């Protein structure tokens, strides 16, 4: 009987590996969904003497997009955010994550600025509070300050049309 244990352990590990390989890494469930968004007060990117607080958004549906100038995927999603911003459907707030202010400003100057406002999280503490796995990530936050959706990875035209915009319309109607 003892000689079969290695085989049993191998089969169990193989099953877990098979299941794990079938999962989509962009669909990692967030424990923050349907919970109040972590509160923060952070300096604004364009004028660090001014601050922005998550409390400033109470009563509004908004997006929090976590990005950085060094992020390759952020460059891919940037045109999607620019197109969304031009439609004035929802305010998009940027969280420049673990970045230098000069680099973030230059990135927006060169690529365009889709954000209503950008705040800077140089040490990444707010990102940790929000459970950021890596940039980019985007959060849909409702009028009560509750996180309703988390997009891991770049926002695409498809994710915008199928998930984010329908959710925003529903939340704005409430």
N, C-alpha and C positions, 0 to 999 in steps of 0.2 A: 504493500500500500504506500509506503514512503517514497518509492521510486516514481510515483505519479504526481507528487506535489510540484515539482518544477514545471511539469506540463500544465497543470491546473493554473499555476501562477502565470505562466506564459499566455494561456488562453484569456484569462481575465484581463491582463494588461493589453493584449491585442484588441479585445472588445472595446476597452476604454479609448485606446488610440484611434480605432476606427470611428467611434462616435465623435471624438474630438475633432478629427479631420473634416467631418461633415458640417461643423458649426461655422457660421459666418462671424468673423471677428468684429464686424461693424454692428453686430446685434447683441453686444454684451449688455445684459440688463443692468441698469443703474439703480442702486438702492435709493437714489434721490427722487426718482419719478413719483409724482403725486405727494411730494413733501415740500415744505417751504425751502426756497432757495437760500443758501447760506448768505447771511448779511455781510456786506463789505463797505468800506470807504477807502477809495483809492485815488491817487492823483491822476489828473487828465494828462494824456500824452502831449498834447499841443501846448499846455500851460500847466506845469506841475505845481504851481502855486494854487491852482483850483482843484477841488476834489469832487468826486461823484460817488453817490451812495446808491446801493440797490434799493433803498427806501424811496428814492426819488422817482421810481417807476411804479409805485403802488397805484393801482387803478388803470394800468395800461398793460396790454399784451405786447411783449417785446422779445427780441432775439438777443442772446448773448453769444457772440462768436469769438472763440478763443483761437488766436493766431500768433504768428511770429514772423519776422523778416527772414529768418533762417529756414523756414518751413517750406519744403518743396511742394507738398500737397496743398498748402495755402495758396500757392500761385495758380494751381489748377482750379480751385473753387472761386478765386477772386472775380473772374468775369460773371459767374452766376450771382454772386453777391452784388456786383455792380448793377446787373440787370434788375435784380429784386429791388434795390434801393431806388432805382429810377422810377419804379411804379408806385412808390409811397404807400405800400400796403401795410407795412409794419416797421417800427423803428428797429434798426440794427445797431447794437452797441458792441464795440470791439474791445476785447481784453488782450492787450499785447503781452504775451506770456514769456517770461524769462528772456527778455530782449533788452538791448540798449535803446534808450530813447532816440538817439540820433539815427539808429538803423531803422527803427519803426517809422519815424517821420519820413525818412528818405524813401522807404518802401511805398508808403502811401502817396508821396509826391510823384513818384515814378509810375505807379500802377493805377492811381485813382483811389479815391476815398469813398467807400460805400457806407461808411458809418455815420450815425447821428452824432456819436461821440466815441472817443477811444480812451480807455483807461489803461494804466500800465501796472503790471504785476511782476516787477523785476525779480523778486525772490521766489515767486511761484506759490506763495502761501494760499492765495485765494483759489488758484487752480487746484491745489490739494483739497481744499474744502469742497470744491465742486466735483472732485473725483476725476480730474482730467487724466486720461491715460497717455495722451499725446496730442499734439496739434495737427490739424484743426479739429475742433469740436464745437458744436452749436447746440444751444439750449433754447427751447421754447418755454417762456415763463408767462403765466397768466396774470390777470388783474389783481389777484390776491397775493402774488409773489410766490406761487407754487410752480415748481418745474413740472411740465407736462410731457416733455419729449427731449431726448438727447440724441443728437446725430454724432456718431463717432466717425471721424474721417471727413473728407471733403463733402460739402453740400454739392450735389449734382442737380442738373435740371430734373432728372427723374425723381430724386428724393424730395426735391422742392415741390413738384407737382403732385406726387402721390401721398406724401406724408405731411410735410411742413405747412404748405398753404391751406389744405383742408382743415388742419388742426387750428391754424390761426383764425380762419373764417369762423369756425365753431366757437372758439374762445372769445372772439370779438363780439359775437352775437349775444353772448350771455350778459 
